[in-house]
Amino acid sequence: MAATHGAEEDIASSIGITVDQLNASFAKELQDGPAFGYREGVESLFNSMKAGNVTAAKAWLILNMQGDRTTAKAVEMQPASNGLRGKKEQASAAAHEAVRGGGRFAPPAPPKLIVNNDS
């Protein structure tokens, strides 16, 4: 529970001891708990990213460039700055293209007449 920043009172009551006993017996665990929880979370995120989870990969990139968020490097790493669009943006662009009369959803052009009936 210390890994999730749980209150010492809640931790002590869940294992049936007083807060003083908790601090005396588990001082190191209480101190290292948040760092352990963070490490476990980062490892889980990393494993999800390696397994192909795109959301985890994006979160991993953001986590690893926290200090560089305001620099030009962080801006150029963003997918939108490289011309990449998300699924919703791609679908919206395809719909607009179809309405304008282009793209793969556009109706075919009318057939051309071979005979001229104007004369």
ABEGO torsion letter per residue (X at the ends): XAAAGBBAAAAAAAAGBBAAAAAAAAAAAAAAAAAAAAAAAAAAAAAAAAAGBAAAAAAAAAAAAAAAAABAAAAAABAAAAGBBBAAAAAAAAAAAAAAGBEAABBBBBBBBABBAAX
